[in-house]
Amino acid sequence: MIDLRSDTVTKPTEAMRRAAFEAEVGDDVYVEDPTINLLEQKAAEMLGKEAALFVTSGTQGNQIAVLTHCQRGQEVIMEQDAHIYYYEGAAMSAFAGIQPRTLKGHRGAMNPTEVKAAIRPEDIHFPETGLICLENTHNRAGGAIVSLENMQEIYTIANEHHVPVHLDGARLFNTVVASSVSVKEYAAQTDSIQICLSKGLGAPVGSIIAGTESFIARARKWRKRLGGGLRQAGIIAAPGLLALTEMVDRLEEDHRHAQKLADGFAQIPSLKIENIVETNIVLVNVEGTGHDANQFLQELKNEGILAVGFGPHTVRFTTHYDVNGSQIDVVIERVGELCASKL
Ligand code: TLP
């Protein structure tokens, strides 16, 4: 199978497995796991934040950020297709008692003027705006890069209104590699940030949240409350360290593969590329084949290729470390044959 469902499917490298085996460990609830401490230190330093916390997943990191920033009954502003709203099981309502306020973005970026207008003035009828959430790259916008300028404008507005900003940077390093803007510059436009170690960076598990010392101290308590207090978890943090130190630059290869895939699919008359491919995600509209996304995915599977549905007629292909250039050629060829013959 050539698995293009997500960059979450990557398996840990040999070096990661070795690092896990050899990791020095301790009890992380006592902040005594040397490998986790090192990972958190390294991550904070890379992101230019005072402190960082290792969490089990991107979803846990995002939700701990919401819980730490907000009070029950507040409102959180986010783009209408943001992962934190679309794919996290309404966790912010279920756990934090938050009301989401969604704005339609353009290629994942919210309009700063609309963000400003959505911040609630003091009024007995209104919830207070507790947080603004951004996402970069933006998953459902097809791995779109949200520009530094857009983030700067929103952060300035947020500061003027004393509203914190959280960035879901599950794929922020894809943005960094594709945009030649440093990770610190993006992170500087946020009060807190979540980055995934287990997507394109290839670690088997884990995310980082980062912010001020006081934010992270409170986040650590929320992580514990949620049952996410870790013990000898240096074993899973060690691959995360390699994810940050060894795996960032190679994301460029995933971007080249995605571009190649999009160029190849663009030659197939019944397919239409829906996104401008900037990073490692290609969204393909399959309506022209006369099939819906699910039927198309089944045909693909019969050809040994996996992708995921992203809408009634939209299929997402995501490139990653475990798919090489010749497999990309095979995918283009087989999809071409499939569309020419059966679809
Ligand atoms: N995204 C997954 C699915 O949940 C859709 C994927 O295959 O793309 N933020 C963003 C922007 C994400 O894309 C994801 C995962 C998360 C957060 C959540 O991370 P995990 O899966 O570690 O909870």
Boltz pocket constraint, residues with backbone or C-beta under 6 A from the ligand:
constraints:
  - pocket:
      binder: B
      contacts: [[A, 5], [A, 6], [A, 7], [A, 8], [A, 56], [A, 57], [A, 58], [A, 59], [A, 60], [A, 62], [A, 83], [A, 84], [A, 87], [A, 135], [A, 137], [A, 138], [A, 139], [A, 168], [A, 170], [A, 171], [A, 196], [A, 198], [A, 206], [A, 207]]
      max_distance: 6.0
